[in-house]
């Protein structure tokens, strides 16, 4: 079975930084793309960033220049470095990965990020 576990969320002041991690079992990030999404209270889940198996990255306009997605193939972990955080970045952040074996997209349980003074 595929399991994705996010960590690294927390409470941070505006302008601060956090690094989220997404550790995977049952799927290999280096051979499958993965992404970060977020969901704020009362809003739909939205795209944040993706990284392809080839390492190409893509970002939502709202986070471009502030967030960086990266991958450690040896640890089978994907990261989201978040800098210059704003209150509008407050949300539960989720990572996902597609499993060709199960022909299904899997999601982690999410990690809460709160940006507030």
C-alpha positions in Angstrom: 0.0 0.0 0.0 1.1 3.6 -0.5 1.6 5.9 2.4 2.5 9.5 2.4 3.4 11.3 5.6 3.7 15.1 5.8 5.4 16.9 8.6 7.0 20.3 9.4 3.8 22.4 9.8 3.3 24.8 12.6 2.6 28.3 13.7 4.9 31.0 12.2 4.8 34.8 12.1 4.3 36.7 8.8 7.6 36.8 7.0 8.8 33.6 8.5 9.8 30.3 7.0 8.9 26.7 7.3 10.0 23.5 5.5 7.5 20.8 4.9 8.4 17.2 4.3 6.6 14.4 2.6 8.0 10.9 3.2 6.7 8.1 1.0 6.4 4.3 1.2 5.0 2.1 -1.6 5.8 4.6 -4.3 9.1 6.0 -5.6 9.1 9.8 -6.0 12.0 9.7 -8.5 10.0 7.7 -11.0 6.7 9.5 -10.4 5.9 13.2 -10.1 4.5 14.6 -6.9 2.9 17.8 -5.8 1.9 19.9 -2.9 -1.6 21.3 -2.5 -3.3 23.2 0.3 -6.8 23.8 1.6 -7.8 26.8 3.7 -10.9 26.8 5.9 -14.0 27.1 3.7 -12.1 26.9 0.5 -11.4 24.2 -2.1 -8.1 22.4 -2.2 -5.7 24.3 -4.5 -2.5 23.6 -6.3 0.8 24.9 -4.8 3.7 23.2 -6.5 4.7 20.1 -8.4 8.0 18.3 -9.3 8.2 15.8 -12.2 10.2 12.7 -12.2 12.7 14.6 -14.3 13.0 17.3 -11.7 11.0 20.0 -13.5 9.1 22.2 -11.1 6.0 24.3 -11.4 4.4 26.7 -9.0 1.1 28.5 -8.4 1.5 32.2 -9.1 0.6 33.0 -5.5 3.7 31.2 -4.2 6.2 31.7 -7.1 9.4 33.2 -5.8 8.6 32.3 -2.2 8.2 28.5 -2.2 10.6 25.9 -3.5 9.8 22.2 -4.1 12.6 19.7 -4.0 13.3 16.0 -3.7 15.8 13.8 -2.0 15.8 10.5 -3.9 17.9 8.7 -1.4 15.3 9.4 1.3 12.3 9.2 -1.0 11.1 12.5 0.4 9.8 15.6 -1.1 10.2 19.0 0.5 8.4 22.4 0.3 10.5 25.2 1.5 8.3 28.2 2.3 9.7 31.6 2.8 8.2 35.1 3.3 5.1 33.5 4.6 1.8 35.5 4.6 -1.4 35.0 6.5 -3.0 34.0 3.2 -0.7 30.9 3.2 -2.6 29.5 6.2 -4.0 26.1 5.3 -3.6 22.4 5.6 -0.9 21.3 3.2 -1.1 18.0 1.5 1.3 16.1 -0.7 0.2 13.6 -3.4 1.7 10.9 -5.6 0.4 8.7 -8.4 1.0 5.0 -8.1 1.1 3.2 -11.5 0.8 -0.1 -9.7 -2.6 0.9 -8.1 -3.5 3.3 -10.9 -4.5 5.8 -8.3 -3.5 9.1 -6.8 -2.7 8.9 -3.1 -2.8 11.8 -0.6 -1.1 12.3 2.7 -3.0 13.2 5.9 -1.9 16.9 5.7 0.0 19.2 8.0 -1.3 22.5 9.3 0.5 25.7 8.5 -0.7 28.8 10.4 0.8 32.2 9.6 -0.2 34.7 12.3 1.3 37.4 14.5 
